[in-house]
Amino acid sequence: MSNKKALIVVDMQNDYLWNRRKKTFSYNTPELVNAVNSLISEFSERGDDVIYVGQVFPNIITNKWFIGFSIKGTSGAEIYPDVDIVSDNYFEKNLPNSFTSRSFKSFVTTKEYSEITVCGLDLCGCVGATAKGAIKTGMAVKLSEAATGCRFGKEKANRMKKDLISLGVKIIK
């Protein structure tokens, strides 16, 4: 593998961050967006890649009724407007692990990253699952705690961090 590094920004979308979001998504939007944007700036200034991934469910009636968020073609599925966009590297997924997206996995594999840093939403969901997926590829993985939201309690968050650390993920502040 090369010495290339990338930042993966996961699920920083309107339905999770804007004022009209469901109450279950209780993130501190300004704080989280500022932390994510700081990482984006840091990676971009170093010349490292920044990759955006969105959770997007097919626009079918059952998804509208039972899921109700991140539906393809809706404004809620779009990247939150205050998130800095510094590249066209955007991929959609409909499962928590970004590596289940063929186009994402192919892109990352082709780039031969030696290390990735993951941030965004949610520690106990897609960010954690993506970190686990990256470990399986053999890359070194860091997870930015400051730039990762978690809507679950501290006990569940701590279990996830412990699990990730046991797999080889480095938790950074």
Secondary structure, DSSP 4 states (H G I P E B T S, - for coil): --SEEEEEEE--BHHHHSTTS-TT----HHHHHHHHHHHHHHHHHHT-EEEEEEE-B---HHHHHHT-SSBTTSGGGSBPTTS----S-EEEESSSSGGGSHHHHHHHHHHTEEEEEEEEE-TTTHHHHHHHHHHHHT-EEEEEEEEEE--S-HHHHHHHHHHHHHHTPEEE-
